[in-house]
């Protein structure tokens, strides 16, 4: 990751002093970067029932209140040396206007609190954070908690055997992004690969005459060699390389929890190919990882 000059915090109007604000302020201070906080307000449920004049008065009152609240937060951070500006926008199209806002500002990093949604709701409505993972035109840092506002431990979750990841160069982008963030934060950098032999076994069991243990060992050796080669290329110390067997979704979440990881750097893909492994794993891991995710694409 190149030095971050512009950070954008997408703020929730009701969450001023949130984990994402703490993380964004800490990153801005560490990198001497400019931080802009943008809060987007939507009309409340019965807003359309009000007459036009009342709507205007209500809207202006709500915007004034929010702008004062965010300026109070900004003044406290300015006293600590953070270069911060704020804005509050009224919108009836949060998704579209937010993406347009990001396109116009072109920040080096977008930061936002994770908005956790129940599984039943996700079955019918695409979560807003998933929408951002698919559409955000900048690296996206979704913050679940900020135990350490400035991260202490960062892990890049890679898949050196995934064809899409190899073709797109996303593994290399993940590691370089995680390395840059670790250097800026003076944090530990770890490399993680959770491999799952079961899909490969199911694919090849009709084509090879090998037992499950023999095939697992053969696959493990091949996967481990690819992982070692990737780690060697980027100079990751052996004690910070983690090669584990299991389900990627469960494995990444468990590793982040057990190792007290502050940021998991993962890949993401565009919505047209969202069913691929990297994209779907990142979206679902969002609700499993107890800390935060930094999602990047190879072309960012």
C-alpha positions in Angstrom: 0.0 0.0 0.0 1.4 3.4 -1.0 1.3 6.2 1.6 -2.2 7.2 2.3 -2.8 10.9 1.8 -6.6 11.0 1.9 -8.8 8.9 4.1 -12.6 8.9 4.0 -14.7 7.7 6.9 -18.3 6.8 6.0 -20.0 7.6 9.2 -23.3 6.6 10.7 -25.3 9.6 11.9 -26.0 8.0 15.3 -22.4 6.7 15.9 -20.1 9.6 16.4 -17.4 8.0 18.6 -17.3 4.6 16.9 -14.5 2.0 16.3 -14.2 3.1 12.7 -13.6 6.8 13.7 -11.0 5.7 16.2 -9.2 3.6 13.6 -9.4 6.3 10.9 -8.1 9.0 13.2 -5.2 6.7 14.4 -4.3 5.9 10.7 -4.5 9.6 9.7 -2.3 10.6 12.6 0.3 7.9 12.0 0.5 8.7 8.3 0.0 12.5 8.6 -2.9 12.0 6.3 -6.0 14.1 5.7 -9.2 12.5 7.1 -12.7 13.5 5.9 -15.8 12.3 7.7 -18.9 12.1 5.6 -22.3 11.2 7.2 -25.3 10.4 5.1 -28.7 11.0 6.5 -31.9 9.5 5.0 -35.5 10.6 5.6 -37.2 8.8 8.5 -40.1 6.5 7.8 -43.0 9.0 8.0 -41.1 11.9 6.5 -43.1 11.8 3.3 -46.3 12.4 5.3 -45.2 15.8 6.3 -46.1 18.9 4.2 -43.4 20.5 2.1 -42.6 23.3 4.5 -42.4 21.0 7.5 -40.1 18.7 5.6 -37.7 21.5 4.8 -37.6 22.7 8.4 -37.2 19.2 9.7 -34.4 18.4 7.2 -32.5 21.6 8.0 -32.9 21.1 11.7 -31.6 17.5 11.5 -28.7 18.5 9.3 -27.7 21.4 11.6 -27.8 19.1 14.7 -25.6 16.5 12.9 -23.1 19.0 11.6 -22.7 20.4 15.1 -22.1 16.9 16.6 -19.5 16.0 14.0 -17.7 19.3 14.4 -17.5 18.7 18.1 -15.9 15.3 17.4 -13.6 16.9 14.8 -12.5 19.6 17.2 -11.5 17.0 19.8 -9.4 15.2 17.2 -7.8 18.4 15.9 -6.6 19.0 19.4 -4.7 15.7 19.1 -3.2 16.7 15.8 -5.5 15.0 13.4 -6.2 16.8 10.1 -9.9 16.3 9.8 -12.9 17.8 8.0 -16.5 16.8 8.1 -19.7 16.9 6.0 -23.3 15.8 6.5 -25.3 14.9 3.4 -29.1 14.4 3.0 -29.9 11.6 0.6 -32.7 9.5 -0.7 -30.3 7.2 -2.5 -27.6 6.3 0.0 -25.9 3.6 -2.1 -25.7 5.5 -5.3 -24.7 8.9 -3.8 -22.1 7.3 -1.6 -20.4 5.6 -4.5 -20.5 8.8 -6.4 -19.0 10.7 -3.4 -16.1 8.2 -3.3 -15.5 8.5 -7.0 -15.3 12.2 -6.8 -13.1 12.3 -3.7 -10.8 9.4 -4.8 -9.6 8.6 -1.3 -6.7 6.2 -0.7 -8.8 4.3 1.8 -12.5 4.2 2.8 -13.2 3.3 6.4 -16.6 2.3 7.8 -18.0 0.5 10.9 -19.3 -3.0 10.2 -23.1 -3.0 10.2 -23.9 -6.5 11.3 -27.1 -8.0 9.8 -29.0 -11.1 10.9 -28.8 -14.1 8.6 -32.5 -14.1 7.9 -32.4 -10.5 6.7 -29.4 -11.2 4.5 -31.4 -14.0 2.8 -33.8 -11.3 1.4 -31.8 -8.1 1.3 -28.2 -7.6 0.3 -26.4 -6.0 3.3 -25.1 -2.5 2.7 -21.5 -3.6 3.6 -21.7 -6.3 1.0 -22.8 -3.7 -1.5 -19.7 -1.7 -0.7 -17.5 -4.8 -0.9 -18.7 -5.3 -4.5 -18.9 -1.7 -5.7 -16.6 0.6 -3.7 -13.9 1.9 -6.1 -11.3 2.2 -3.4 -9.7 -0.1 -0.8 -12.4 -0.7 1.9 -11.6 -1.0 5.6 -14.6 -2.4 7.6 -14.1 -2.1 11.3 -15.7 -4.3 13.8 -13.8 -3.2 16.9 -10.8 -1.1 17.5 -9.2 -2.7 20.6 -6.0 -1.1 19.3 -7.0 2.1 17.3 -3.6 1.7 15.5 -3.3 -2.0 14.5 -0.7 -4.1 16.3 -1.2 -7.3 14.2 -2.1 -7.6 10.6 -2.7 -10.8 8.5 -3.0 -11.2 4.8 -5.3 -14.1 4.0 -4.1 -15.6 0.6 -4.9 -18.5 -1.6 -1.9 -19.3 -3.8 -3.7 -22.1 -5.6 -6.8 -20.3 -6.6 -6.8 -19.8 -10.4 -8.7 -16.5 -10.3 -6.3 -15.1 -7.6 -3.3 -16.2 -9.7 -4.6 -14.6 -12.9 -5.6 -11.3 -11.3 -2.5 -10.9 -9.1 -4.7 -10.4 -6.0 -2.5 -12.4 -3.7 0.4 -10.1 -4.5 -1.8 -7.1 -4.0 -3.0 -8.4 -0.6 0.5 -8.9 0.7 1.8 -5.6 -0.6 -1.2 -3.8 0.9 -0.8 -5.6 4.3 3.0 -4.9 4.2 2.4 -1.2 3.6 -0.2 -0.9 6.4 2.1 -2.8 8.8 5.0 -0.5 8.1 2.8 2.6 8.6 1.5 1.3 11.9 4.7 -0.4 13.0 2.6 -3.6 13.3 3.4 -7.3 12.9 2.7 -8.7 9.5 1.4 -12.3 9.2 0.6 -14.5 6.2 -2.3 -17.0 6.4 -3.4 -19.8 4.1 -6.4 -22.0 5.1 -6.5 -24.9 2.7 -9.3 -27.4 2.2 -8.5 -30.8 0.7 -12.1 -32.0 0.6 -13.2 -30.2 -2.6 -10.0 -31.4 -4.4 -10.6 -35.0 -3.2 -14.2 -34.9 -4.4 -13.0 -33.7 -7.8 -10.2 -36.2 -8.3 -11.4 -39.3 -6.4 -12.9 -40.8 -9.6 -9.7 -40.1 -11.6 -7.0 -41.4 -9.2 -6.6 -44.6 -7.4 -5.4 -43.3 -4.0 -6.6 -43.4 -0.5 -7.8 -40.3 1.3 -4.8 -40.1 3.6 -2.3 -40.4 0.6 -4.2 -37.9 -1.5 -4.4 -35.4 1.5 -0.6 -35.7 2.0 0.1 -35.2 -1.7 -2.2 -32.2 -1.9 -0.8 -30.7 1.3 2.7 -30.9 0.0 1.8 -29.2 -3.3 -0.2 -26.5 -1.5 2.5 -25.9 1.1 5.1 -25.5 -1.6 3.0 -22.8 -3.3 2.5 -21.0 0.0 6.2 -21.1 0.9 7.1 -19.7 -2.5 4.7 -16.8 -2.1 6.0 -16.1 1.4 9.6 -16.2 0.3 8.9 -13.7 -2.5 7.8 -11.2 0.0 10.2 -12.0 2.8 7.7 -13.0 5.4 9.5 -14.5 8.4 8.8 -18.2 9.0 7.4 -17.7 12.4 4.7 -15.4 10.9 3.6 -17.9 8.2 0.5 -19.9 9.0 -0.5 -22.8 6.9 -3.6 -24.5 8.2 -6.1 -27.0 7.0 -9.9 -26.4 7.3 -12.7 -24.3 6.0 -11.5 -20.9 4.9 -14.5 -19.1 6.4 -14.2 -20.7 9.8 -10.4 -20.9 9.7 -9.8 -17.2 9.1 -12.3 -16.2 11.8 -10.8 -18.6 14.3 -7.2 -17.6 13.5 -8.1 -13.9 13.9 -9.7 -14.5 17.2 -7.0 -16.8 18.6 -4.1 -14.7 17.5 -5.8 -11.4 18.4 -5.5 -10.0 14.9 -6.5 -6.4 14.4 -6.9 -6.4 10.6 -7.5 -9.2 8.2 -6.5 -8.2 4.6 -8.6 -10.1 2.1 -9.5 -10.0 -1.6 -12.8 -8.9 -3.2 -14.2 -9.2 -6.7 -16.8 -7.3 -8.7 -20.5 -8.2 -8.4 -20.4 -10.0 -11.8 -18.2 -12.7 -10.3 -19.3 -12.4 -6.7 -19.9 -16.1 -6.4 -16.2 -16.8 -6.7 -14.3 -18.0 -3.6 -12.5 -14.8 -2.8 -15.5 -12.6 -2.9 -18.0 -14.8 -1.1 -15.5 -15.7 1.6 -14.8 -12.1 2.3 -18.4 -11.2 2.5 -19.3 -14.0 4.9 -16.1 -13.6 6.9 -17.2 -10.0 7.6 -19.7 -11.3 10.2 -17.3 -13.9 11.7 -14.1 -12.0 12.2 -14.2 -10.3 15.6 -11.9 -7.4 14.6 -11.7 -5.8 11.1 -11.3 -6.5 7.4 -9.4 -4.6 4.8 -10.7 -5.6 1.4 -8.8 -4.9 -1.8 -8.9 -5.8 -5.5 -5.9 -6.4 -7.7 -6.7 -3.3 -9.8 -6.7 -0.9 -6.8 
